[in-house]
Amino acid sequence: MSFFNIVMVSILLAGCVSMHISNFNKHNTVGRDIDEVIAELSKRNIVCGQKYSEKSVNSTHISGSVNCGIKEKSLVCPKSYGLYLSYDLITNKVTSVLNDERDNCF
């Protein structure tokens, strides 16, 4: 089997989803409207849950947050990718973005 064929088989088994989250630019997201960011993620087939409010620890500040994610379609140890978006409830602007990557092996 040639090197090219090995690479092609590896790509097919990888699920091709990792590019969706890895190409997501966190730095360009901060300061943008949360609804615009969710719409952009939806176009990439990344599913976002309901927006909710949360209170920071040792603070009276309440912010909004939403979790988004996608799972690879790989047959062997698919990875799941997640984004945790925090936003200001008054301005509706994203204040921080955290990402998470996990292997889903048995």
VMD Tcl script that draws the C-alpha trace (Angstrom):
set ca {
  {0.00 0.00 0.00}
  {1.41 3.37 -0.96}
  {1.94 6.22 1.47}
  {-0.84 8.18 -0.26}
  {-3.36 5.37 0.29}
  {-2.40 5.10 3.97}
  {-2.93 8.85 4.41}
  {-6.31 8.69 2.66}
  {-7.52 5.80 4.82}
  {-6.36 7.65 7.96}
  {-8.31 10.74 6.94}
  {-11.45 8.70 6.32}
  {-11.21 7.04 9.72}
  {-10.59 10.35 11.47}
  {-14.12 11.56 10.83}
  {-13.11 14.90 9.30}
  {-14.79 16.82 12.13}
  {-11.74 18.15 13.93}
  {-11.38 20.91 11.35}
  {-14.72 22.41 12.43}
  {-13.56 23.33 15.92}
  {-9.84 23.72 15.26}
  {-10.57 26.32 12.56}
  {-12.80 28.24 14.96}
  {-10.97 31.44 15.91}
  {-11.64 32.13 19.59}
  {-9.94 35.53 19.50}
  {-12.27 36.84 16.77}
  {-15.29 35.60 18.72}
  {-14.83 37.68 21.88}
  {-16.79 40.91 21.49}
  {-19.20 39.54 18.88}
  {-22.95 39.11 19.38}
  {-23.72 35.68 20.89}
  {-26.58 35.01 18.45}
  {-24.27 35.64 15.46}
  {-21.68 33.24 16.90}
  {-24.31 30.53 17.48}
  {-25.59 30.99 13.90}
  {-22.02 30.64 12.55}
  {-21.47 27.47 14.58}
  {-24.79 26.07 13.37}
  {-23.66 26.52 9.75}
  {-20.69 24.26 10.62}
  {-23.08 21.61 12.03}
  {-21.99 22.38 15.58}
  {-24.99 22.06 17.89}
  {-25.52 24.60 20.67}
  {-27.73 24.07 23.70}
  {-29.99 26.60 25.39}
  {-28.57 29.87 26.64}
  {-28.65 30.18 30.42}
  {-27.60 32.57 33.17}
  {-25.02 31.82 35.83}
  {-23.56 33.63 38.80}
  {-19.78 33.79 39.19}
  {-18.24 32.35 42.33}
  {-17.61 34.98 45.04}
  {-19.32 37.63 42.94}
  {-22.71 39.19 42.36}
  {-22.08 39.37 38.60}
  {-24.44 37.26 36.49}
  {-23.42 36.31 32.97}
  {-24.91 34.24 30.19}
  {-23.42 31.06 28.82}
  {-24.07 28.40 26.21}
  {-22.43 25.06 25.45}
  {-21.86 23.93 21.87}
  {-20.38 20.73 20.53}
  {-19.94 18.12 17.84}
  {-18.81 14.51 17.75}
  {-16.74 12.86 15.02}
  {-18.31 10.10 12.98}
  {-15.20 7.95 13.18}
  {-15.71 4.27 13.90}
  {-12.62 4.00 16.10}
  {-12.40 6.25 19.19}
  {-14.36 9.24 17.89}
  {-13.48 12.57 19.45}
  {-15.97 15.07 20.74}
  {-15.31 18.78 20.56}
  {-16.99 21.39 22.71}
  {-17.10 25.14 23.12}
  {-18.24 26.96 26.24}
  {-19.24 30.55 25.43}
  {-19.79 33.18 28.12}
  {-21.51 36.44 27.26}
  {-22.72 39.64 28.89}
  {-26.49 39.57 29.43}
  {-26.87 43.32 28.90}
  {-24.84 43.76 25.70}
  {-25.24 40.16 24.41}
  {-21.51 40.20 23.53}
  {-19.25 37.17 23.99}
  {-16.79 37.71 26.85}
  {-14.87 34.40 26.83}
  {-14.54 31.14 24.93}
  {-13.25 27.82 26.26}
  {-12.81 24.72 24.14}
  {-12.70 21.07 25.08}
  {-11.58 17.98 23.16}
  {-12.20 14.42 24.37}
  {-11.56 10.91 23.12}
  {-14.60 8.64 23.32}
  {-12.96 5.24 23.56}
  {-14.42 2.36 25.51}
}
mol new
graphics top color blue
foreach p $ca { graphics top sphere $p radius 0.5 }
foreach p [lrange $ca 0 end-1] q [lrange $ca 1 end] { graphics top cylinder $p $q radius 0.2 }
display resetview
